[in-house]
Amino acid sequence: MRVNAYILGAVLGCIGLAGAWHFARAGGAAQGSADSALAGLVKPGEPGFAALVRLNGQTALEKTYGVSDLRSRTKIGAATNFRLASFTKQFTAMAVMLLAHEGKLRYDEPLTEIFPEFPGYGRAITVRHLLQHTSGLPDYEELMDAEEKIHGPTWSPEHQIQDREVLGLLEKQTAGKFAPGASWSYSNSGYVVLGLIVAKVSGMPFRDFVARRIFQPLHMDGSVVFQKGENEIANRAYGHSKRGESFIETDQSATSATLGDGGIYSNPVDLAKWDDALRNHTLLSAAEMAPALAPAKLNGGVQPRWPAEPGDDNLHPGQPVAYGFGWFLDPYLATENPGSRAHPRMWHYGSTMGFRTYIERFTDQPLTVIVLCNRTDLDPEKLAEDVTRAYALPH
């Protein structure tokens, strides 16, 4: 689930609203403005997207455009399931937090207590480090590349790497990228390992734990942690990429089978229920949820920053970053008025083969915006920004 550079602006959450602002109640003017921002982006018969706005605990906007695949030409609807990609990480974090709440797992538990066979560099890595991207675990896609240079082609869209193979690659290493807690680096490896931790500690497959403890209690009936051969995806959207003036299906890659970092499929109907659960503290109380909304600090209380070296998984080299448990926490800033108040929020993107997704939840205003795309030429963060403008009023 590599991060694409086009989501760069999401890191600082800059939306150009002058001055302070608040949100309007759902109404014709706001919906009309949002409709205008979204209309005309998708031609008939093309892959498209779904947009959802939750305002004051109600669905204020639910729009879908385009088709779920180029074979059936089925229109995207509110129950169409998109691959969430890294949007998945908030569910993985919730699964970990539920186990911690039950006393079955500790945030400061070392990795080697859970997987005793893990090499020595894992002794100082804790569950908290994994959740906050401060573990220093090597990137598994880089390890795959190194492995294939030695042994030749190993993984493909038809023979995808599995979670246990990721763990095996990590266990072959003798050191991490940096000492745990000494730096910050977005880590899909960490969230694959967290999915494996949930499975081991709970005694059931990760897909079953998420289904039983999150999806079923919230009646998210269409959502699944997808594992080929183990379950199916109803109302499935397939991923696409643009080639010239046309689209081709680009739904799977060699890394599409990993789970905790990006394996969930969901839809606007279910994600409205997820938003309600977060707002109403259905699964965890506000106090129990608080660690997820506390930005990571490095050793000595230092503010984390993106790594200095440019790279695919490094959106903003050297710049500050705020990340909790499965959520970015950088504030929403009105850049046209530097003196205006920053609005706290929790947000995440998803970027993978054929899909782009985005969720933004404001924690001082009753607004959530979600955009799910099954094509890679649209920027869901930009679409969410345009929709947010429609529901924001300057004071």
N, C-alpha and C positions, 0 to 999 in steps of 0.2 A: 504494500500500500504506500507507494512513494508519494511524496508531496510534490505537487506541480507548482512551478514558479508563478503561474497566473493567479494563485490564491495569496500572493504576497501581501496585498493590502489588508487581508484579514488579520494579520498578526497584530497590527496596532488598532484595528477596528475603527478606522477613520471614516466617518460619514459626514459629508459636508452640510450640516445643518447649522445655520447661524444662531448663536445665542443659546440660552437654555430652552428646554422644550418639555412637553408632556405628550401623552398619547390621547388621541380622540377616542370616543366610543365608536364601536362599529357603526357605520352609516354609509349612505349612498355616495357621499363625496369621497370618502376615503377608499371605498371599494372601487369606485370609478377611476380614481387616480392609479390605484394598483393595477386594475385591468389594463389601463393605457400603457403602463410600464412593461407589462408582460405580453400583451397582444402583438402578433405579427412576427414573433421570433422563430416560430416553427411553421413550416409549410405543410400543407396536407400530405399525409403519407410518410412524413419524416419521423424519426425518433424524437422524443421531446422531453417533457418534464412535468412535475407536479409541484404546486406551491400551496402552502398552508399557513394561515395566520390564525393564531390564538390570541384573543384579546379579552381580558376580564373573565377568563375561564370558559369562554365560548369560542366556537369557530366563526371567525369574522370573514374569512376568505378561504375558499378551497377551489383551486383552478387546476385543470389538467390540459395538456396540449400534446398532440402527436400520438405515435403508435408505440406499442410495447416491443414489437419486432417487425422485421421487414418481410417475414414469411406469411404470417396470419393477418398482418395489418390491423390487429386488435387495438382499438383506441385505449390510451392510458386513462385509467379511472382512479377514483379515490382509494380503491382496494388493490391497485396494482403494486406489486412488491418489487422494489428496487434494491440492488445490492448497496448497503450502506457504506462499505469500505471502512475507513477509519472513524466514521461516525459510530461504529460498533464499540469503540473503546469505552464509552460511557456506560454501556451495558456490562462489559467485562469488569469495569471498576465496581459497579453496583453489585455484581455477583461476589466479588471479593469482600466488599463491605458487609454484605449479608452474612457471610461466613465469620467475619470478624465480630459482628454483632452477637452471633451465637457462641462466641468464645472458641471457635474451632480454628481460628487463625489470628495471628497478631501482626499488626503493621510493621513492627520491628523484628519480626521473625526472620532469621537468616535463610537464604536460599538453600544452603547445605543441610538445614534441619528438615527441609521438605524433600529435597532430592540429595540424599547422602552421597550419591555417586558423583555429584557435580564437583569439578576440580576446585582447588584451593582458592582461586580468585573469587569464588562465589561466597566464601565465608563472610565477607563484609557487605554483601549485597542483601538488602532487606526487601520485604514486600513493598514497603513505602517507596524505596528507591525505584522499583519496577513501575509502580503506579505513577510516579512523578517524572519519569524519564531521566533520572539521575543515577542509574545503575552502572552505566559504562559498558553494558553488554555490547559485543560486536554486532554489527548489522548482518542479519542472516542472508540478505541478498548478496552482500559482498562475499560472505563465506561460500555461498553457492557458486559464485563466479570463480573463486579461487579453487574450489573443489573440481569444477569442470575443466579448469586449465590443466589439472593433473590427470584426471581420469576420463576426460572427454565428456560429451553431452550426456547429462544424467536426467534433468528435469525438463518438462515441456508442458504445454496446455493439456496434453493427453496423459502425461505422467507427472502429476503435480507433487510438489514437496508437501509432506504432512507435518503436523506439529511435532511429532516424536523425532522426525528427521532434523527439524530445526534444533531441538534440544540436543540431539546427537552432535550436530555441527558445533554448537556452543561448548559442549563438553570436551571437544577436541582441542580447544584453545587453552592457553596457559595464563592469559591475562586479558583484562578488558581494555577498552579504549582509554579509560581514565579510572582513577580510584573512585569508588562509590561515594557520591555526595560532593565530589570535587568539581564537577562540571555538569552541564545539561546538554542532552542530545536526544532529539526525538527518536524513539526506539520502538519499532515494530517487533523486534526480538523480545523486548520486555513484555509486551502484551500477548505474544504467543505463549511465553512462559507463564504468564498469569492465567491464561486459559487452562494450561496444563495443571497449574496449582489448584484451581477450582475443581477440576476433575479428580485429582488425587485426594484432596482434603474432603470433598463431599462424597466420594465413593461412587460417583456416577459420571457418565460422559458430560462434558461441558455443555453440549447441545441440550441434554436433558435437564441439567440444573437450571439453565437459563429459562427453558420452557416452563418448568414446574414452579420456580421461585419468582420469576418476573413476568413472563408472557401470560401464563394461565391466571394468576391472581388479578392481573390488570385487564384480562379479556382481550389481549392482543392476539386475536385468533389467527391472523394471517402471517404473523412474524415467525421466522425460523432462523436458527443457526444452521446453515446449510452444509450437509455433508453428502456428497454424491454416493448413492448406494444405500444411504441410511434414512434419508427423508426426501421429500419433494417440496417444491415451491409452487404454491397455487398462484394464479394470476401473475406470472413471472414476466418482468421486463428484462430484456437482453441488452447488453451494452453495445454501443456503436461508436465508430470514429469516422470523421469526414475525410474523404479522399477526393480532392478536387471539388466538384459540385454535387457529389453523391456520397452515400454512406455505405459502410461495410460493417458487418457484425464483428465486433472485437470483444467478446464476452468473457473469455477465460485466458489466463496466463499460467505460467509455471508456478506462480505463488498464490493462485486464487483459492486454494484449498485450506489455507491456514485459517484459524478460527478466532482467537481472542483479539487479534489485531484488525480484523475486518471481515468476518464471515457471516454477518447477519444480513438478512433481507427483511425489509419492512415497508410499510405503506402509510399514506397520510391519515387514514382512519385510526390505525393503531398508534401512530406517533402522537396523535391528539390525546390518546389515553395515557401515553407515557408522559406527556407534558403535564396533564392533570395530576398524575401520581407524584411527579417531582414538586409541583406547586402545593399539593395537599399533604405531602409527606406520608404517602400511603405505605411505602415499603420501609422507610426509615424515618425516624423523627428528625426534626430540625437539628437537634444536637448531634445525632448520629451521622447526619449528612454533612455536618460542618467540616470535617477533615477534607472532604472532596472539594470544598470551596476555599480552602486555605492554600494560597500560592506556595509552591516549593521554595525553600531556601537552601542554599548550599552550605557546606561546612563553615561554621563561624558566622552564620546568618547572612551570607553574601547573596545578593540578588542574582538569580540565574540569567545567563545570556545565551542566545543562539551561538553555536560554534563560530569561530572566526573564519574558518575555511569555507568557501562557497561549495555547494553541493546540492544534489536533488532533494535531500531531506533537510535542507537548511534554508529556510525562507528569508531570513533577515540576519545575515552574518554579523555577529558582534553586538546585536541589539538586545535590549532586555526582553524577557519573556516571562509570563505568569502562567503556570500550569498546576492544577490540583490533581484530583484522581479522575482521569478520563475526560477532563474539561480544560480548555484554555480559558483563562480568566482575565486577559487583557481588557481594559475598559473601552467603552464606546465613546469616542471623542468627537466633539463638534469642532472640526478643524478650522472652520471659517471664523471662529471666535475663540482664540486661544485661552481667553479668560473664563470660558463657560465651564460648567461642571461636567466631569466625566461620569458616565453612567455605568455602574457595575453590571456585568453580564457573565454568562457562561456560554461557551460556544465551541463548535468543532466542525471541521470540514471532513470530507471523505474524497479520496482520489485514487482510482484504480482502473484497470482495464475496462474501458467502455462506460464508466460511471463517474459522475461528480455529484457530491451531496454537501449539504450545509445546514446546520441548526444554530440558531442564536436565541438565547433566552435572557431577557433582562431581569435582574433581581431587585431593581427598585421601581419597576413599572410592570404592569400585567400584560406584557407582550412577548410572544414567541413567534419567530418566523422560520419556516422549514422549506427548503427547496431540494428536490430530488431529480436528477437528470440521468437519462440513459443514453447520453451522447457526450462527447468530450470537448466539443467546441463551445459549449456554454459555460459561463462562470456563475455558479450558484451563489457565491458570496456577493457578486455585483447585483444579481437579481434580488437577493434578500435585502441589500442596501436600498434598492429602488422601492421595494415594497415597504420597507420601514419608513422611508420618507413619506409615503402616502398616509401613514397612520401617526405621524409625528407633527405636532403643531408648535411653532415657536411661541414663547411667552411674550 
